[in-house]
Amino acid sequence: MSIRRSDSDPLVQLVWSRREIENYLCSRATLTAYAGASEPLPGPLEAYSRQQVMRESIEQISSAMDTLGRGSPWSSGAKVSDDFLTPLFVSYFQRLGLPNLMHKSNFHQLAKYVPEDEIDPEVTQKLDSIVEVAEGARSIGPT
């Protein structure tokens, strides 16, 4: 969604439809891909094991969210950074016997694991809008 305060105001505000940016990064496929690609244990067997641990952690935390009335972590209105991803990575790394290597400030790292077919069209639209503004600024040049 975009908001323009008036027709004469060149400022256009873009608003995400989901609650927070992490909602666009949070999916079973993304989290499983992260687990398979992360480096705490070497080799393909260990990658499968990490993915299985991630699946178990996903089930544990999503079930806890449901029990606590917090809804689904896959909902666009969920506060996934605090209610799902933070406890998920605590559980995941505890199960691996490792310190938590994925804190809230690092959730952006999940972006590279989002499967291409799961990238929400809204993300592309917002990025295209940013490029459009940047190109417009270049065409105006320095003042």
BALOBA-1460 file (C-alpha; in Angstrom, 3 decimals):
// residues 143
<rec num="1" residu="m" x="0.000" y="0.000" z="0.000"/>
<rec num="2" residu="s" x="1.213" y="3.523" z="-0.701"/>
<rec num="3" residu="i" x="0.081" y="6.731" z="0.947"/>
<rec num="4" residu="r" x="0.413" y="10.226" z="-0.525"/>
<rec num="5" residu="r" x="-0.505" y="13.065" z="1.814"/>
<rec num="6" residu="s" x="-1.647" y="15.334" z="-1.029"/>
<rec num="7" residu="d" x="-1.431" y="15.510" z="-4.817"/>
<rec num="8" residu="s" x="1.157" y="18.291" z="-4.569"/>
<rec num="9" residu="d" x="3.349" y="16.395" z="-2.088"/>
<rec num="10" residu="p" x="5.990" y="14.309" z="-3.891"/>
<rec num="11" residu="l" x="6.549" y="12.125" z="-0.828"/>
<rec num="12" residu="v" x="4.959" y="8.703" z="-1.155"/>
<rec num="13" residu="q" x="4.973" y="6.493" z="1.932"/>
<rec num="14" residu="l" x="5.012" y="2.758" z="1.335"/>
<rec num="15" residu="v" x="3.453" y="0.517" z="3.955"/>
<rec num="16" residu="w" x="4.071" y="-3.209" z="4.263"/>
<rec num="17" residu="s" x="0.925" y="-5.332" z="4.513"/>
<rec num="18" residu="r" x="2.501" y="-7.790" z="6.959"/>
<rec num="19" residu="r" x="3.202" y="-6.891" z="10.584"/>
<rec num="20" residu="e" x="7.008" y="-6.861" z="10.349"/>
<rec num="21" residu="i" x="9.698" y="-7.553" z="7.778"/>
<rec num="22" residu="e" x="10.497" y="-10.897" z="9.401"/>
<rec num="23" residu="n" x="7.052" y="-12.129" z="8.302"/>
<rec num="24" residu="y" x="8.401" y="-12.131" z="4.735"/>
<rec num="25" residu="l" x="11.393" y="-14.265" z="5.771"/>
<rec num="26" residu="c" x="9.612" y="-16.779" z="7.969"/>
<rec num="27" residu="s" x="8.629" y="-20.057" z="6.315"/>
<rec num="28" residu="r" x="9.335" y="-23.716" z="6.923"/>
<rec num="29" residu="a" x="11.325" y="-23.905" z="3.685"/>
<rec num="30" residu="t" x="13.453" y="-20.865" z="4.574"/>
<rec num="31" residu="l" x="14.226" y="-22.086" z="8.076"/>
<rec num="32" residu="t" x="15.012" y="-25.611" z="6.887"/>
<rec num="33" residu="a" x="17.296" y="-24.234" z="4.157"/>
<rec num="34" residu="y" x="19.076" y="-22.104" z="6.769"/>
<rec num="35" residu="a" x="19.590" y="-25.178" z="8.962"/>
<rec num="36" residu="g" x="20.970" y="-27.181" z="6.042"/>
<rec num="37" residu="a" x="23.359" y="-24.439" z="5.023"/>
<rec num="38" residu="s" x="24.584" y="-23.299" z="8.437"/>
<rec num="39" residu="e" x="28.088" y="-24.263" z="9.449"/>
<rec num="40" residu="p" x="28.125" y="-25.658" z="12.993"/>
<rec num="41" residu="l" x="28.535" y="-29.260" z="11.809"/>
<rec num="42" residu="p" x="30.322" y="-30.475" z="8.658"/>
<rec num="43" residu="g" x="29.018" y="-32.758" z="5.934"/>
<rec num="44" residu="p" x="25.711" y="-33.735" z="4.290"/>
<rec num="45" residu="l" x="24.598" y="-36.165" z="7.023"/>
<rec num="46" residu="e" x="25.012" y="-33.436" z="9.574"/>
<rec num="47" residu="a" x="23.131" y="-31.015" z="7.295"/>
<rec num="48" residu="y" x="20.182" y="-33.437" z="7.244"/>
<rec num="49" residu="s" x="20.427" y="-33.756" z="11.024"/>
<rec num="50" residu="r" x="20.387" y="-29.961" z="11.448"/>
<rec num="51" residu="q" x="17.342" y="-29.755" z="9.176"/>
<rec num="52" residu="q" x="15.563" y="-32.405" z="11.244"/>
<rec num="53" residu="v" x="16.402" y="-30.523" z="14.443"/>
<rec num="54" residu="m" x="14.999" y="-27.353" z="12.844"/>
<rec num="55" residu="r" x="11.770" y="-29.140" z="11.877"/>
<rec num="56" residu="e" x="11.404" y="-30.392" z="15.465"/>
<rec num="57" residu="s" x="12.047" y="-26.898" z="16.841"/>
<rec num="58" residu="i" x="9.496" y="-25.415" z="14.424"/>
<rec num="59" residu="e" x="6.869" y="-27.886" z="15.629"/>
<rec num="60" residu="q" x="7.699" y="-27.237" z="19.296"/>
<rec num="61" residu="i" x="7.536" y="-23.438" z="19.082"/>
<rec num="62" residu="s" x="4.556" y="-23.233" z="16.711"/>
<rec num="63" residu="s" x="2.654" y="-25.613" z="19.013"/>
<rec num="64" residu="a" x="3.573" y="-23.444" z="22.023"/>
<rec num="65" residu="m" x="2.351" y="-20.336" z="20.177"/>
<rec num="66" residu="d" x="-0.953" y="-22.072" z="19.490"/>
<rec num="67" residu="t" x="-1.272" y="-23.208" z="23.123"/>
<rec num="68" residu="l" x="-0.585" y="-19.655" z="24.330"/>
<rec num="69" residu="g" x="-3.128" y="-18.183" z="21.902"/>
<rec num="70" residu="r" x="-0.484" y="-16.371" z="19.863"/>
<rec num="71" residu="g" x="-1.770" y="-17.767" z="16.561"/>
<rec num="72" residu="s" x="0.276" y="-19.192" z="13.737"/>
<rec num="73" residu="p" x="3.843" y="-18.123" z="13.006"/>
<rec num="74" residu="w" x="2.882" y="-18.209" z="9.310"/>
<rec num="75" residu="s" x="0.186" y="-15.538" z="9.770"/>
<rec num="76" residu="s" x="0.866" y="-12.104" z="8.270"/>
<rec num="77" residu="g" x="-0.177" y="-10.489" z="11.561"/>
<rec num="78" residu="a" x="2.070" y="-12.524" z="13.846"/>
<rec num="79" residu="k" x="4.933" y="-10.845" z="15.688"/>
<rec num="80" residu="v" x="7.290" y="-13.542" z="14.425"/>
<rec num="81" residu="s" x="10.530" y="-11.879" z="15.503"/>
<rec num="82" residu="d" x="9.688" y="-12.077" z="19.209"/>
<rec num="83" residu="d" x="6.980" y="-14.737" z="19.425"/>
<rec num="84" residu="f" x="8.448" y="-17.309" z="17.040"/>
<rec num="85" residu="l" x="11.929" y="-16.756" z="15.597"/>
<rec num="86" residu="t" x="13.646" y="-15.793" z="18.854"/>
<rec num="87" residu="p" x="12.454" y="-18.859" z="20.814"/>
<rec num="88" residu="l" x="12.856" y="-21.031" z="17.698"/>
<rec num="89" residu="f" x="16.564" y="-20.302" z="17.405"/>
<rec num="90" residu="v" x="17.044" y="-20.703" z="21.163"/>
<rec num="91" residu="s" x="15.468" y="-24.170" z="20.904"/>
<rec num="92" residu="y" x="17.312" y="-25.063" z="17.692"/>
<rec num="93" residu="f" x="20.780" y="-24.208" z="18.976"/>
<rec num="94" residu="q" x="20.111" y="-25.776" z="22.403"/>
<rec num="95" residu="r" x="19.180" y="-29.034" z="20.654"/>
<rec num="96" residu="l" x="22.432" y="-28.825" z="18.697"/>
<rec num="97" residu="g" x="24.361" y="-28.153" z="21.907"/>
<rec num="98" residu="l" x="25.593" y="-24.821" z="20.565"/>
<rec num="99" residu="p" x="25.302" y="-21.206" z="21.680"/>
<rec num="100" residu="n" x="22.582" y="-19.267" z="19.875"/>
<rec num="101" residu="l" x="24.151" y="-17.987" z="16.666"/>
<rec num="102" residu="m" x="20.991" y="-16.303" z="15.339"/>
<rec num="103" residu="h" x="19.800" y="-13.354" z="17.393"/>
<rec num="104" residu="k" x="17.067" y="-10.908" z="16.374"/>
<rec num="105" residu="s" x="19.612" y="-8.456" z="14.963"/>
<rec num="106" residu="n" x="20.712" y="-11.177" z="12.528"/>
<rec num="107" residu="f" x="17.312" y="-12.297" z="11.228"/>
<rec num="108" residu="h" x="17.999" y="-10.434" z="7.980"/>
<rec num="109" residu="q" x="20.451" y="-13.250" z="7.193"/>
<rec num="110" residu="l" x="17.454" y="-15.500" z="6.533"/>
<rec num="111" residu="a" x="16.698" y="-13.542" z="3.336"/>
<rec num="112" residu="k" x="19.236" y="-15.493" z="1.290"/>
<rec num="113" residu="y" x="17.472" y="-18.757" z="2.194"/>
<rec num="114" residu="v" x="13.973" y="-17.725" z="1.074"/>
<rec num="115" residu="p" x="13.103" y="-19.933" z="-1.912"/>
<rec num="116" residu="e" x="12.594" y="-17.840" z="-5.032"/>
<rec num="117" residu="d" x="9.030" y="-19.094" z="-5.465"/>
<rec num="118" residu="e" x="8.214" y="-17.942" z="-1.908"/>
<rec num="119" residu="i" x="9.301" y="-14.325" z="-2.367"/>
<rec num="120" residu="d" x="6.134" y="-12.329" z="-1.839"/>
<rec num="121" residu="p" x="5.311" y="-10.116" z="-4.869"/>
<rec num="122" residu="e" x="4.978" y="-7.220" z="-2.429"/>
<rec num="123" residu="v" x="8.726" y="-7.404" z="-1.729"/>
<rec num="124" residu="t" x="9.488" y="-7.024" z="-5.434"/>
<rec num="125" residu="q" x="7.018" y="-4.134" z="-5.718"/>
<rec num="126" residu="k" x="8.577" y="-2.286" z="-2.780"/>
<rec num="127" residu="l" x="12.108" y="-2.809" z="-4.088"/>
<rec num="128" residu="d" x="11.034" y="-1.626" z="-7.559"/>
<rec num="129" residu="s" x="9.600" y="1.521" z="-5.940"/>
<rec num="130" residu="i" x="12.911" y="2.180" z="-4.192"/>
<rec num="131" residu="v" x="14.799" y="1.760" z="-7.487"/>
<rec num="132" residu="e" x="12.363" y="4.134" z="-9.193"/>
<rec num="133" residu="v" x="12.993" y="6.834" z="-6.579"/>
<rec num="134" residu="a" x="16.763" y="6.296" z="-6.764"/>
<rec num="135" residu="e" x="16.749" y="6.581" z="-10.551"/>
<rec num="136" residu="g" x="14.632" y="9.727" z="-10.327"/>
<rec num="137" residu="a" x="17.112" y="11.244" z="-7.878"/>
<rec num="138" residu="r" x="20.003" y="10.475" z="-10.249"/>
<rec num="139" residu="s" x="18.207" y="12.087" z="-13.193"/>
<rec num="140" residu="i" x="17.732" y="15.287" z="-11.197"/>
<rec num="141" residu="g" x="21.406" y="15.344" z="-10.272"/>
<rec num="142" residu="p" x="23.097" y="17.369" z="-7.550"/>
<rec num="143" residu="t" x="21.591" y="20.740" z="-6.733"/>
